Amino acid sequence: MTTICSVKYNGQTAIAGDGQVTLGKSIIAKTTAKKIRRIDHDQEGIAFAGRVSTDVSRQAIQEREHERR
């Protein structure tokens, strides 16, 4: 289960999310997962949860592996 939390206070927004990615009952990523990303030249944030966050994180892991080759 993914947890995403956001708070807006005095015109500032903070967004946080857990860093665990699972495949079935196995944990496949913890410190490398990025479920919150900045878009539009760092002007906006976007958060991924559930199956989408797993797929996005797995895609990022595969990209890093491919770049190492």
CORDAMO-V834548 format. One record per residue. N is the residue number from 0. RES is the residue in one small letter. SS is DSSP state (h for helix, s for strand, l for the rest). PSI is psi in whole degrees, -180 to 180 (NA if undefined). BURIAL is I if it has 9 or more other ideal C-beta (glycine too) atoms within 8 Angstrom, else O. Layout:
n=N res=RES ss=SS psi=PSI burial=BURIAL
n=N res=RES ss=SS psi=PSI burial=BURIAL
This chain:
n=0 res=m ss=l psi=135 burial=O
n=1 res=t ss=l psi=140 burial=I
n=2 res=t ss=l psi=123 burial=O
n=3 res=i ss=s psi=131 burial=I
n=4 res=c ss=s psi=135 burial=O
n=5 res=s ss=s psi=147 burial=I
n=6 res=v ss=s psi=133 burial=O
n=7 res=k ss=s psi=128 burial=O
n=8 res=y ss=s psi=128 burial=O
n=9 res=n ss=l psi=42 burial=O
n=10 res=g ss=l psi=0 burial=O
n=11 res=q ss=s psi=145 burial=O
n=12 res=t ss=s psi=135 burial=O
n=13 res=a ss=s psi=135 burial=O
n=14 res=i ss=s psi=134 burial=I
n=15 res=a ss=s psi=153 burial=O
n=16 res=g ss=s psi=157 burial=I
n=17 res=d ss=l psi=165 burial=O
n=18 res=g ss=l psi=22 burial=I
n=19 res=q ss=l psi=132 burial=O
n=20 res=v ss=s psi=130 burial=I
n=21 res=t ss=s psi=154 burial=I
n=22 res=l ss=s psi=104 burial=O
n=23 res=g ss=l psi=-123 burial=O
n=24 res=k ss=l psi=4 burial=O
n=25 res=s ss=s psi=137 burial=O
n=26 res=i ss=s psi=123 burial=O
n=27 res=i ss=s psi=-14 burial=O
n=28 res=a ss=s psi=144 burial=I
n=29 res=k ss=l psi=-65 burial=O
n=30 res=t ss=l psi=-18 burial=O
n=31 res=t ss=l psi=-8 burial=I
n=32 res=a ss=l psi=134 burial=I
n=33 res=k ss=l psi=96 burial=O
n=34 res=k ss=l psi=-11 burial=I
n=35 res=i ss=s psi=128 burial=I
n=36 res=r ss=s psi=152 burial=O
n=37 res=r ss=s psi=140 burial=O
n=38 res=i ss=s psi=174 burial=O
n=39 res=d ss=l psi=56 burial=O
n=40 res=h ss=l psi=43 burial=O
n=41 res=d ss=l psi=19 burial=O
n=42 res=q ss=l psi=-19 burial=O
n=43 res=e ss=s psi=157 burial=O
n=44 res=g ss=s psi=151 burial=I
n=45 res=i ss=s psi=139 burial=O
n=46 res=a ss=s psi=142 burial=I
n=47 res=f ss=l psi=139 burial=I
n=48 res=a ss=l psi=159 burial=I
n=49 res=g ss=h psi=-145 burial=O
n=50 res=r ss=h psi=-38 burial=O
n=51 res=v ss=h psi=-43 burial=O
n=52 res=s ss=h psi=-37 burial=I
n=53 res=t ss=h psi=-46 burial=I
n=54 res=d ss=h psi=-42 burial=O
n=55 res=v ss=h psi=-43 burial=I
n=56 res=s ss=h psi=-42 burial=I
n=57 res=r ss=h psi=-38 burial=I
n=58 res=q ss=h psi=-42 burial=O
n=59 res=a ss=h psi=-40 burial=I
n=60 res=i ss=h psi=-44 burial=I
n=61 res=q ss=h psi=-37 burial=O
n=62 res=e ss=h psi=-44 burial=O
n=63 res=r ss=h psi=-42 burial=I
n=64 res=e ss=h psi=-42 burial=O
n=65 res=h ss=h psi=-39 burial=O
n=66 res=e ss=h psi=-28 burial=O
n=67 res=r ss=h psi=-23 burial=O
n=68 res=r ss=l psi=NA burial=O
